[in-house]
Amino acid sequence: MATAGKSSLKRSSPSYVNSIVGVALVLLMMGIMGWFFLNLKQVSTVFKEKIPVSAYLRTLNKDTIGSIQKYIASQPYSKEVIYTDKAKAKEIYNKENNENWDKVLNENPLPESIDFFVKAQYVNKDSMQNIVSDINKLFGNQITEIQYQPSLVNQLENNASKVGLVCLVIAIILCIIVIVSIDNTIKLAMFSNRFLIKTMQMVGATRSFIAKPMNIRAIINGLISGGIAVLLMFVLIGWSENQFPELKQIRDTKLTITLFGGMLIVGVLISWFSTQRSVLKYLKMKLDDLY
């Protein structure tokens, strides 16, 4: 029986090679879509965190200005806080508008301000209003007004919701495609072992004895497929970042590693589950039905 088993496994090895390659390609497709979604999320985060909020100052007292700046910087919503004096405000205005008013005005009319940027999760209508209200409540006497672009905030919020819904639908469809594709690929690989499974059952082998080596083989094949997919994905990401250097700026290493880990786990779990299901299927079938 052992000799027959080894011979059968050798004859079925091409099917396992095809299975490994097929599963790797499906996992690669999953990885590409996952990486696309991650970058899309990061781009949205970058845009949100580039919206400036300007608190225009009434006071010129440096200690008071420092207190306001320190308070804003200590808040959980704060991403970056910058103090802009009159000279800096003038420089920014001239740069943005490509002009110089020195020949027209003798004094600088621009107020000093504390400009800050908010973390992406706080860039929504309600949170921004709460932030403005909180600062006005504490420092209303030292601040003339707080300005930001509410229309841009609302637009980003609405677009993020729509994109999130679309991504969710695509992710669900993609998961179904991945699971079905890998399952069918494993079934084709196991089809060549159907007589081996039935022969082992007929000579008295238990279900666990028959399934164990094939489950181990499935786990190993899943790891190999996942490893190939991760390697190809790593090469693809490196090539993409060389072609488009901007991608390096929005890269989230932790999320990328999580994506790679997810590809490995999905490859192993679906390979094991499909193999287990195929073994049980052939064990329940009659010998004549295998032909």
HELIX and SHEET records of a PDB file:
HELIX    1   1 ALA A    2  LYS A   48  1                                  47    
HELIX    2   2 LYS A   62  SER A   74  1                                  13    
HELIX    3   3 LYS A   86  ASN A   97  1                                  12    
HELIX    4   4 ALA A  120  TYR A  122  5                                   3    
HELIX    5   5 LYS A  125  PHE A  139  1                                  15    
HELIX    6   6 PRO A  150  PHE A  191  1                                  42    
HELIX    7   7 ARG A  194  MET A  202  1                                   9    
HELIX    8   8 ARG A  207  GLN A  243  1                                  37    
HELIX    9   9 GLU A  246  GLN A  249  1                                   4    
HELIX   10  10 THR A  253  LYS A  284  1                                  32    
HELIX   11  11 LEU A  287  LEU A  290  5                                   4    
SHEET    1   A 4 SER A  78  THR A  84  0                                        
SHEET    2   A 4 SER A 113  VAL A 118 -1                                        
SHEET    3   A 4 PRO A  52  LEU A  57 -1                                        
SHEET    4   A 4 ILE A 143  GLN A 147 -1                                        
END                                                                             
